[in-house]
Amino acid sequence: MSTTMASIVLGMTFVTYIPRMLPFVLLRGKELPSFWQGILKNVPYATLGALIFPGVLTFHENISFALIGAAAAFLIAFTGANIIITVLGSIGILTVLSLFS
């Protein structure tokens, strides 16, 4: 690995590590207000939606297949299931659907 590449990797390491480490250090022993707790609790769902929705529209040549998977994921998430259950449930429903079509 060249020196340039090593310095780029090292720089990217610090750039991604510092924003993740600072909240742990600065907020240790403190409780966030309930407003911020509510927002942070929903960040994984918002991130999942932002990352996956564009792919839903281009996933399969039959858009109804992708929309059924998205609807299944939405309904599972709406029940309060965690992200792993939501993703696995949607994959399971699409697997069953693909077996019968």
LUMZA-790778 format. One line per field, with one value per atom (N, C-alpha, C): residue number from 1; residue in one letter; atom name; x, y, z. Coordinates in Angstrom, 2 decimals. Each point is the difference from the previous one (the first is absolute). Layout:
num	NUM_...
residuo	A_...
atomo	CA_...
x	X_...
y	Y_...
z	Z_...
END
This chain:
num	1_1_1_2_2_2_3_3_3_4_4_4_5_5_5_6_6_6_7_7_7_8_8_8_9_9_9_10_10_10_11_11_11_12_12_12_13_13_13_14_14_14_15_15_15_16_16_16_17_17_17_18_18_18_19_19_19_20_20_20_21_21_21_22_22_22_23_23_23_24_24_24_25_25_25_26_26_26_27_27_27_28_28_28_29_29_29_30_30_30_31_31_31_32_32_32_33_33_33_34_34_34_35_35_35_36_36_36_37_37_37_38_38_38_39_39_39_40_40_40_41_41_41_42_42_42_43_43_43_44_44_44_45_45_45_46_46_46_47_47_47_48_48_48_49_49_49_50_50_50_51_51_51_52_52_52_53_53_53_54_54_54_55_55_55_56_56_56_57_57_57_58_58_58_59_59_59_60_60_60_61_61_61_62_62_62_63_63_63_64_64_64_65_65_65_66_66_66_67_67_67_68_68_68_69_69_69_70_70_70_71_71_71_72_72_72_73_73_73_74_74_74_75_75_75_76_76_76_77_77_77_78_78_78_79_79_79_80_80_80_81_81_81_82_82_82_83_83_83_84_84_84_85_85_85_86_86_86_87_87_87_88_88_88_89_89_89_90_90_90_91_91_91_92_92_92_93_93_93_94_94_94_95_95_95_96_96_96_97_97_97_98_98_98_99_99_99_100_100_100_101_101_101
residuo	M_M_M_S_S_S_T_T_T_T_T_T_M_M_M_A_A_A_S_S_S_I_I_I_V_V_V_L_L_L_G_G_G_M_M_M_T_T_T_F_F_F_V_V_V_T_T_T_Y_Y_Y_I_I_I_P_P_P_R_R_R_M_M_M_L_L_L_P_P_P_F_F_F_V_V_V_L_L_L_L_L_L_R_R_R_G_G_G_K_K_K_E_E_E_L_L_L_P_P_P_S_S_S_F_F_F_W_W_W_Q_Q_Q_G_G_G_I_I_I_L_L_L_K_K_K_N_N_N_V_V_V_P_P_P_Y_Y_Y_A_A_A_T_T_T_L_L_L_G_G_G_A_A_A_L_L_L_I_I_I_F_F_F_P_P_P_G_G_G_V_V_V_L_L_L_T_T_T_F_F_F_H_H_H_E_E_E_N_N_N_I_I_I_S_S_S_F_F_F_A_A_A_L_L_L_I_I_I_G_G_G_A_A_A_A_A_A_A_A_A_A_A_A_F_F_F_L_L_L_I_I_I_A_A_A_F_F_F_T_T_T_G_G_G_A_A_A_N_N_N_I_I_I_I_I_I_I_I_I_T_T_T_V_V_V_L_L_L_G_G_G_S_S_S_I_I_I_G_G_G_I_I_I_L_L_L_T_T_T_V_V_V_L_L_L_S_S_S_L_L_L_F_F_F_S_S_S
atomo	N_CA_C_N_CA_C_N_CA_C_N_CA_C_N_CA_C_N_CA_C_N_CA_C_N_CA_C_N_CA_C_N_CA_C_N_CA_C_N_CA_C_N_CA_C_N_CA_C_N_CA_C_N_CA_C_N_CA_C_N_CA_C_N_CA_C_N_CA_C_N_CA_C_N_CA_C_N_CA_C_N_CA_C_N_CA_C_N_CA_C_N_CA_C_N_CA_C_N_CA_C_N_CA_C_N_CA_C_N_CA_C_N_CA_C_N_CA_C_N_CA_C_N_CA_C_N_CA_C_N_CA_C_N_CA_C_N_CA_C_N_CA_C_N_CA_C_N_CA_C_N_CA_C_N_CA_C_N_CA_C_N_CA_C_N_CA_C_N_CA_C_N_CA_C_N_CA_C_N_CA_C_N_CA_C_N_CA_C_N_CA_C_N_CA_C_N_CA_C_N_CA_C_N_CA_C_N_CA_C_N_CA_C_N_CA_C_N_CA_C_N_CA_C_N_CA_C_N_CA_C_N_CA_C_N_CA_C_N_CA_C_N_CA_C_N_CA_C_N_CA_C_N_CA_C_N_CA_C_N_CA_C_N_CA_C_N_CA_C_N_CA_C_N_CA_C_N_CA_C_N_CA_C_N_CA_C_N_CA_C_N_CA_C_N_CA_C_N_CA_C_N_CA_C_N_CA_C_N_CA_C_N_CA_C_N_CA_C_N_CA_C_N_CA_C_N_CA_C_N_CA_C_N_CA_C_N_CA_C_N_CA_C_N_CA_C_N_CA_C_N_CA_C
x	0.84_-0.84_0.90_-0.34_0.82_-0.25_0.92_-0.11_-1.25_-0.29_-1.19_-1.26_-0.10_-1.18_-0.12_1.12_-0.02_-0.45_0.46_-0.41_-1.47_-0.51_-1.42_-0.84_0.38_-0.72_0.06_1.15_0.15_-0.85_0.01_-0.83_-1.48_-0.44_-1.40_-0.37_0.94_-0.25_-0.30_0.82_-0.21_-1.27_-0.28_-1.18_-1.29_-0.02_-1.20_-0.04_1.15_0.04_-0.37_0.48_-0.21_-1.49_-0.82_-1.41_-0.73_0.48_-0.63_0.44_1.23_0.55_-0.43_-0.10_-0.29_-1.30_-1.12_-1.21_0.17_0.74_0.21_0.80_0.99_0.85_-0.71_-0.62_-0.61_-1.31_-0.72_-1.31_0.01_1.16_0.09_-0.62_-0.91_-0.64_-1.13_-0.31_-1.08_-1.16_-1.20_-1.17_-0.52_-0.26_-0.52_-1.46_-0.45_-1.43_-0.83_-1.24_-0.85_-0.21_0.00_-0.14_1.13_1.24_1.15_0.03_-0.43_-0.06_-0.98_-1.13_-0.98_0.54_0.73_0.59_1.05_0.89_1.07_-0.54_-1.11_-0.61_-0.50_-0.39_-0.54_1.04_1.21_1.05_0.23_0.06_0.24_-1.09_-1.25_-1.07_0.08_0.32_0.12_1.17_1.11_1.16_-0.29_-0.65_-0.35_-0.90_-0.96_-0.88_0.74_0.87_0.74_0.96_0.56_0.95_-0.70_-1.14_-0.62_-1.03_-0.74_-1.09_0.43_1.11_0.40_0.25_0.53_0.23_-1.27_-1.04_-1.28_-0.54_0.16_-0.57_0.77_1.22_0.82_0.45_-0.57_0.47_-0.33_-1.18_-0.51_-0.67_-0.01_-0.66_-1.50_-0.57_-1.41_-0.08_-0.41_0.02_-0.99_-1.05_-0.95_0.66_0.94_0.75_0.75_0.67_0.76_-0.93_-1.13_-0.93_-0.67_-0.23_-0.54_1.02_1.26_1.04_0.10_-0.11_0.07_-1.22_-1.17_-1.22_0.09_0.53_0.16_0.95_1.10_0.96_-0.63_-0.77_-0.66_-0.97_-0.82_-0.98_0.66_1.06_0.71_0.63_0.62_0.62_-1.06_-1.17_-1.08_-0.50_0.13_-0.41_0.97_1.16_0.99_1.14_0.08_1.09_1.33_1.08_1.30_0.44_1.10_0.42_0.32_0.63_0.36_-1.26_-1.00_-1.26_-0.69_0.05_-0.61_0.64_1.31_0.70_-0.21_0.18_-0.17_-1.44_-0.97_-1.40_-0.31_0.51_-0.21_0.67_1.20_0.69_-0.78_-0.52_-0.78_-1.26_-0.70_-1.23_0.31_1.06_0.36_0.49_0.64_0.42_-1.21_-0.97_-1.22_-0.73_-0.07_-0.66_0.70_1.33_0.71_-0.14_-0.25_-0.19_-1.33_-1.00_-1.31_-0.28_0.96_-0.24_0.93
y	-1.16_1.16_1.23_0.94_1.21_0.91_0.92_0.95_0.87_0.39_0.83_-0.75_-1.25_-0.80_-0.22_-0.26_-0.20_1.27_1.15_1.25_0.29_-0.36_0.18_-0.87_-1.26_-0.91_0.48_0.45_0.51_1.25_0.89_1.21_-0.33_-0.94_-0.40_-0.66_-0.71_-0.63_1.05_1.04_1.05_0.78_0.28_0.78_-0.74_-1.32_-0.75_-0.36_-0.14_-0.40_1.14_1.19_1.13_0.32_0.12_0.29_-1.12_-1.21_-1.10_-0.04_0.41_-0.07_1.19_1.18_1.20_-0.07_-0.47_-0.08_-0.92_-1.09_-0.89_0.69_0.77_0.67_1.20_0.82_1.23_-0.21_-1.06_-0.23_-1.12_-0.45_-1.09_0.44_-0.83_0.28_1.01_0.52_0.97_-0.66_0.43_-0.52_1.06_-0.41_0.93_0.32_1.18_0.31_-0.99_-0.19_-0.99_0.33_1.28_0.38_-0.60_0.15_-0.53_-1.52_-0.60_-1.45_-0.54_0.68_-0.41_0.11_1.07_0.16_-1.07_-0.21_-0.98_-1.43_-0.24_-1.33_-0.32_1.02_-0.21_0.13_0.34_0.15_-1.28_-1.19_-1.20_-0.23_0.25_-0.19_1.02_1.24_1.03_-0.31_-0.44_-0.35_-1.19_-1.00_-1.17_0.39_0.86_0.45_0.79_0.88_0.82_-0.83_-1.04_-0.83_-1.01_-0.49_-1.10_0.47_1.06_0.38_0.21_0.67_0.13_-1.35_-0.95_-1.33_-0.78_0.33_-0.70_0.24_1.22_0.35_-0.60_-0.44_-0.55_-1.43_-0.66_-1.31_-1.10_-0.02_-1.12_0.56_-0.78_0.50_0.16_-0.75_0.14_0.86_1.25_0.94_-0.41_-0.75_-0.42_-0.94_-0.80_-0.89_0.82_1.04_0.85_0.78_0.47_0.75_-0.88_-1.27_-0.92_-0.18_-0.14_-0.12_1.24_1.17_1.25_0.14_-0.37_0.07_-0.97_-1.19_-0.97_0.53_0.58_0.56_1.14_0.84_1.12_-0.51_-0.99_-0.52_-0.69_-0.74_-0.66_1.05_1.02_1.06_0.79_0.18_0.75_-0.69_-1.31_-0.74_0.18_0.58_0.26_-0.99_-0.85_-0.97_0.71_-0.60_0.62_-0.18_0.62_0.04_-1.39_-0.83_-1.34_-0.79_0.04_-0.70_0.59_1.30_0.65_-0.47_0.01_-0.40_-1.49_-0.82_-1.45_-0.36_0.69_-0.26_0.36_1.12_0.41_-0.98_-0.42_-0.99_-1.31_-0.41_-1.23_0.07_1.11_0.16_-0.02_0.67_0.00_-1.37_-0.74_-1.35_-0.90_0.06_-0.78_0.44_1.29_0.51_-0.49_-0.01_-0.44_-1.50_-0.77_-1.45_-0.31_0.85_-0.23_0.80_0.71_0.76_-0.42
z	0.00_0.00_0.00_-0.86_-0.09_1.20_0.19_1.11_-0.15_-1.23_-0.25_0.41_-0.42_0.32_1.50_0.66_1.45_0.72_-0.46_0.64_-0.25_-1.17_-0.29_0.93_0.15_0.88_1.44_0.45_1.36_0.20_-0.98_0.10_0.04_-0.82_0.01_1.32_0.59_1.30_1.06_0.05_0.99_-0.28_-1.26_-0.35_0.37_-0.12_0.37_1.48_0.63_1.40_0.94_-0.27_0.90_0.20_-1.06_0.26_0.73_-0.09_0.72_1.46_0.25_1.34_0.86_-0.58_0.77_0.81_-0.56_0.84_1.21_-0.15_1.13_1.10_-0.40_0.98_0.61_-0.82_0.48_0.75_-0.34_0.62_1.03_0.39_0.98_1.32_0.50_1.27_-0.06_-1.18_-0.14_-0.74_0.31_-0.69_-0.96_-1.21_-1.00_0.29_-0.39_0.13_-0.82_0.40_-0.66_-1.47_-0.36_-1.42_-0.83_0.45_-0.73_0.03_1.08_0.07_-1.04_-0.16_-1.01_-1.41_-0.27_-1.33_-0.26_0.95_-0.19_-0.07_0.64_-0.05_-1.41_-0.75_-1.34_-1.11_0.32_-1.01_-0.80_0.63_-0.82_-1.05_0.34_-0.97_-1.13_0.34_-1.03_-0.93_0.57_-0.80_-0.90_0.55_-0.79_-1.18_0.27_-1.08_-1.07_0.42_-0.96_-0.84_0.57_-0.73_-0.92_0.43_-0.73_-1.02_0.26_-0.90_-1.45_-0.27_-1.42_-0.66_0.76_-0.54_-0.25_0.76_-0.19_-1.40_-0.48_-1.30_-1.17_0.21_-1.08_0.25_1.02_0.41_-0.98_-0.50_-0.77_-1.25_-1.09_-1.21_0.21_0.95_0.35_1.25_-0.16_1.12_1.09_-0.36_1.03_1.02_-0.45_0.89_1.05_-0.46_0.92_0.92_-0.51_0.82_1.07_-0.32_0.99_1.14_-0.35_1.02_0.86_-0.62_0.75_0.91_-0.50_0.82_1.17_-0.24_1.08_1.06_-0.43_0.96_0.78_-0.67_0.68_1.05_-0.36_0.95_1.18_-0.24_1.09_0.92_-0.58_0.80_0.77_-0.60_0.64_1.26_0.05_1.20_1.15_-0.28_1.05_0.01_-1.00_-0.06_-0.22_0.48_-0.22_-1.46_-0.34_-1.40_-0.55_0.79_-0.48_-0.34_0.87_-0.26_-1.22_-0.16_-1.15_-1.30_-0.06_-1.22_-0.28_1.03_-0.20_-0.35_0.59_-0.34_-1.43_-0.46_-1.39_-0.96_0.32_-0.84_-0.02_1.14_0.06_-0.83_0.08_-0.78_-1.49_-0.42_-1.41_-0.46_0.89_-0.35_-0.25_0.89_-0.17_-1.27_-0.24_-1.18_-1.28_0.01_-1.19_-0.25_1.05_-0.17_-0.70_0.20_-0.57_-1.26_-0.49_-1.25_-1.10
END
